[in-house]
Every structure is written in C-alpha cells, then in structure tokens.
Amino acid sequence: MVKEHVRAIMNEGLSQTINMCVTSLNINRDEAQGVLDWVSRSDSAAEVFVTETDGDITGFLVLEWLGTRWNRIVEIGLIAVIPKYRRSFAAN
C-alpha cells in the first residue's frame, strides 16, 4: 500500500528537493540551492512543503508570503512533482 503525506521540509529532504528542481524544472543547481537556502532561513517569508510517498519525496511546493500584517497573501514560488506521481495524490 502506498502511504502519502505532506509536511514542511526539513534538512534531510533538501538534496532530493534540489534534484527535483534541476530535473523537473530545468533550474540550475546553484539557483535551486540558493532559493531553498533562502527559504530555510528563519527570517524568510517563505515555506517549503513536500509530499512523500513511501518515505521518498515525490513533490514540493514553495509558498511565499507577500505583504504585511492584515493584507498578507500567499504566492506559489515553485512547484514540482515527479512525473510518475502527477495527478495521483489524494489526501488521507
């Protein structure tokens, strides 16, 4: 049985997420590393969430919080899913 879930990214998922940026989004490795390093800083206005299937990261989403106080909105910065898992995730 395939077990899927979504969680905030931790350091152990960073290299898999960078590889996904390079292969799925054609972003060069240094740029992907820079974006994910910025997001992982405590003072950034962004978060990364990953989907995991059977313990492997199969997709990710970067959310950027724009604005201040009451007028904050969220924007999707980057999003990628390994082709094999596209259109197959269903939340439990």
N, C-alpha and C positions, 0 to 999 in steps of 0.2 A: 504494500500500500504506500502511495506517495504521500509524504507529510510535508505540507507547505505552511509557511508563516511569514509575517512581515515584522521587521524590527529595525530599530535605529542602528546605524553602522557602528561597529567597534573597530579597533585597530587590526584585529585578526582578519577582517574582511576587506581591508583596504587594497591589498595587492590584487585580489580577484576583481574588485570593482574597477581598478585602473586598467587591468587587462580587458575588461568588458568595454571600457571607453575606447581603447585602442582598436579592438576588433569590430565592435558593433557600430561605433560612431565615427570611426576614422579620425579620432583625435590623437595628436602625437602624445607619447608617453609623458614627456616633461610637462605639457599643458594639463593633462589629466591629473598628474601628481600635484601640480600647483593648485588646481581647483579643489581637489579633495583635501589637501593640506589646509587651505583657507577655511573650508567648511568645518574641519575638525577642530579648529581653534575655538576656544570658549567664547571669544568676543565676536565671532562672526554671526551674521544674521541669516544663517542657513543651516539646514539639517539634511542628512542623507539617510534614507531608509532603503533597506534591501529586502528582497524576497529570497527565501531559502526553500529549497526542495530537497528533502532527504539530506540535509546538512550542507548542501552546496549552494552558493549564492547564484541565483538564476536571473536576477534583475535588480535594478536600483533606480532611485528617484532622488534628485536634489531639489529641495524646496528652499526658495529664497524669500525671506520676509522683508517686504518693502514698506516704507512709510514709518510713521511714528505713532505711538500711543493709540488713540481711537481710530485712526484711519489706516491701520496696517492691512496689507493684503499679501497674499502669497502667490509666488510665481514659480512655475516649474522651470528649473535651470537646465537640468539634463535628465534624460530618462532613457533606459535601455533594458531590454530583456533578451536573453539568449534565444535565438530563433526557435529552437525546439520547444520552448515553453510559452511562446507568444499565444495569446488568446486561450490559455488553458488554466489560468489561476482562478480559483474560486475560494473566497474567504470561508473559513470554518467558523 
